């Protein structure tokens, strides 16, 4: 096999590319209204057939090529990446690539059992980011369109912490008229836990989420809300 010569990849602005984001599946067990609403991604939606996805070895090969071009960090995403079979093996392969210093994963944590958290850590996963948009049951189920309680996600975060993952990032997308009342409860819950709570502005992702500007809660408004209680 031909070896890839050392090369520093740069973007259009001349910045060296150090991060690679890999989506290992387009499937997800959530149907979040701002991302994969069931009106679009319903039972009849055709996801990429599993036999058409890159094999784990092919993904690792791509990561190796990018590492030779200067990439240092790899982020595993989806869909929900923990749906992908043998994910731990993929992470193990990527972790063995020379030049890769950091592997992280974005997940909804609903599948993060104690056993899987430990297996992911042992495979070489360094960091975890969790998506969580509300703490009360009604809002959580409305936003994510799932039939299980929010405690399952919170337990997943706890399992990751117990497995040794530190400074877990928690991303909350805030949409006006849907979950802006969740800002303070989320801030209270994660304050002092070691997790890093980040509020994400509701973004336009094309034609799938019926994005409207007046549904966006701005960063300045989020800060003002939190400052009412936690200046």
Secondary structure, DSSP 8 states (H G I E B T S, - for coil): ---------B-TTS-B--EEEEE--S--S---TTTS-TTTSSTT-----GGGS--HHHHHHHHHHHHHTT--EEEEESS-GGGSTTHHHHHHHHHTSTT--EEEEEE--TT--HHHHHHHHHHT--EEEEE---SSHHHHHHHH--SS-THHHHHHHHHHHHTT--S-EEEEEEBTTTTTTHHHHHHHHHTTSS-EEEEEE----SSSS---GGGB--HHHHHHHHHTT--
